[in-house]
Amino acid sequence: MNEITGAVIGMRNFDFTEIDDLYQEIILDHYRTPRNQKYLENADIATEGMNPFCGDEVEIQIKLSNGTVEDVSFRGVGCSISCASTSILGEAIKGKNLDEAQLLYMCFRDMMYGKDLSGYGDIDMGEAEALAGVKNFPIRIKCALLAWATLQDAIDKYAEK
């Protein structure tokens, strides 16, 4: 048996449900213990988003420092996917400038719609990748996208100032 054959045989024994379980755990962790759920004093950017089909609501506030996301907060109500996605978003954009945050939004949106992500290079989606399976449930895509689309709206409004 050579290295290639051993690798292929090894893959046959790989249990992909372990990855699914890990991703599920990340989503549940962010839902049960959401990050950045607070009121942010003196936010530079603030906007609200709503999914009229299911009633999910989110308010995002961002504090910038030299063009970089220094702090982010959210408040809102929604399903587990919406809340987890919002929590993951907050963690993903901290320390990024608005262009990088916008790029993360575009990559996440395309991931939700099952598009080819190769044009994004080596972009690190972090824990947001745990939500990739949502694309298999079209009715839930808007839940996962709510906070991200609200972020894009906030960035657009900020750029108009």
ABEGO torsion letter per residue (X at the ends): XBAAAAAAAAAAABBAAAAAAAAAAAAAAAAABBBGBBBBBGBABBBBBBBAAAGBBBBBBBBBBGGBBABBBBBEBEBAAAAAAAAAAAAAABGBBAAAAAAAAAAAAAAAAGBBAAAAEABBAEAAAAAAAAAABAAAAAAAAAAAAAAAAAAAAAAAX
